[in-house]
Amino acid sequence: MNRTRVRRLYRLDGLQLRVRWRKHRALHRGPAPMPTGPRERWSMDFVHDTLADGRPFRILTVIDNWSRSSPVVEARGRMFGEIVGQLLNRVLGEATGPRSITVDHGTEFQSRALEDWAYRRGVHLDVIRPGKPVENAFIESFNGRLRDECLNVHQFTSLAEARAIIEVWRVDYNQRRPHSSLGHLTPSEFVSQHQEEWIVEEVVCSG
């Protein structure tokens, strides 16, 4: 019995079908609008590499599009949608998640587990159009730096070593790497500067 007939029979009997809307719908056609503050729009992707003995591993990369800071760069032998959600929860804790996260059409990003995570967190997964990596330009640029400055420089003997070295690179990227797009501030300095400005504005407005 096909789906169309099932629906027709349900309607004839006055029953309602529970329609499951996919939450992985694109919010925008083309690149997402520029964010105006932290934790508003994130981007994430995967980078592939191999250990010295040839074993492959994957790296989940996440950046905040506003501050260019990276809350997560995690290396795992295998990566599932459920693991992606767990890693994001580890970073967010009890805080409100970003309004949207831009992703591509990777299997993990289309999984039911990540879809459910996004629904519970109130996060929209903003899927780019097929064949349009430029719509995820922030993470593509970040991945290029990770590849050139870390992965191509080191030969990892174990996954634990890869995680440790990659984490050192992530911290350095956030705290010591100036960005021309941020007025030659590091991501950490950029966030701190704007927090101070917001505090001053609040004091002035309340006074």
Disulfide bonds with the S-S distance in Angstrom:
none
